[in-house]
Amino acid sequence: MAIYREYDQVALDAQYNCRGMVPDFDDQIAHWISESKSAQTGLTADLDVAYGPDDTERLDIYPAAEKNAPIMVFIHGGYWRAMDKREHAFPALAFAPAGITLISINYALAPNVGITEIVRQCRAAMIWVYRNAPFFGGDRSRLYVSGHSAGGHLTAMMLATDWTSQAPDMPADLVKGGCPISGLYDLEPIRLTYLNADLHLDQKEAAQNSPLLLEPRGAQWMIVTSGGLESAEFHRQQSGLVDKWRAAGLDVETVESPGKHHFNVVTQLAESRSPLFSAVSSRIL
């Protein structure tokens, strides 16, 4: 019996079981950790800076050498219920040397909190970065956001945020552009999968946190990519967001990632010669 589109329960769960589609998952995570340690030890870093009162509301700053550098905030994935910023410092290996400050943020994880609270924390992190940019040498007028998987969803939620409603001193165009990677933009199918045992989404919360049902606000551009080897649902989610937000007037660029799966598609952000990093950095610089 189909429960979503043409998928029955087993088939829908399989579409969103990213680990199950990647036999060398453990090797991929080990690569993230190794590259992140290289960033933490080889680059200037200010770690575990508080952006909010909760112990989970922490961020790491990898500043560019130049003052008044543009800022890229990176939001890690893990289906909103796993992973940590320390495993996602690797984009700094390309961004910081290119003259772009990289900030990797943490947030509380499900099932301890729901997605609405996670979105709130990410917004709080963006506001903190905007307010405090002068103190770490960043240019808050050039603030961008990127993220992978669940972080791709959160990136799109940042691009759909009405910042003037979040705080009176925030500009409408607080975020100038973003790059969601292999993101989830329609949470209704997520609500129907095995993932909801931790996420506890109901239909209302899923809709409120689905970028596909929202409009882009303030940003000038968005670059999207997903791995060529990813499931049909990931590609459907991306194409749906691209079509919707282009129709809303946003400048949307799609970067193809042939031969990439869900876990190595994001490592392109640490590779200065990759098509993805080139596309993002050229927009910023």
C-alpha positions, 0 to 999 in steps of 0.5 A: 500500500502506497503511503506517499506518492508511489512508495510503500513504507519499505520503499519510502524508508529506503529512499531516505536511508542514506547510510544504506545506500553507501557501503563505505559510510564509515570511511566517509565519516572517518575522512570528514573527521581527519580533514576536520582535524587538519583544519582545527590544527592547521588553521587559526581557530576560535572554538566553542564560542557561545551564541546562546545560553544552552550548552549546545549553542556553540560555534567554531570560527576559522577566520580568514587572514584578511580583515573584513572578510566575507563570512560563510556559516556552515550547518552540519547534517545528521538528520537533525539527530546526529553529528557535530560541528567538530566533524564539519570543520573541513570546509574551512580548508578551502574557505579560509585560505581563499579569504572567506571566514568559515563558521561551523555551528552546533545545535541541539539534536532530536529527540531532545528537541524538535525541528522548530527549535533547531531552526530557532537555534540556527537563526540565533546563530546567524543573528549572533554572527551578524552582531559580532562580525566586527569582533572577529574580523568579518564583514557582516554585509557579506554573510552567507550560509551553507549546509549538508543534508539536514543542514541543507534543509536548515540552510534553506530555512535561513534563506526563507527567514524574515529577519526583520521579524526575528530582531529589530536590528536585523536587515531583511537581507541579512543572508546574501546567499546560500548553498544547500547541499543534498537538502530536505525541503519537503518534510512531509515524506520525512514525517512518514519515515522511520526518522519520525521516531526521533523527530516527532513531526506532525503534519503542521510542524512539517509544513511550517518547516518545509522550505518548498512551501515557503518563499525566499526572503532577502537573499540574492542567490542560491547554489544547490547540488546533490550527488548524482548517485543519490535516491530519486527522492533527494533529486525530487526534493531539489528540483522542486525547490529550484523550480519554486524559488526560481519562479519566486525570482531568486537567482538559482544555480544548479551544480552537477555532482556526477558520481557523488553519493550523499556523503562525499558530495559535501567534501567538495567544499573542502576542495578549492578546485571542485566545481562546487567550491568554485561556484560558491566562492566566485559568487562570494568573492 
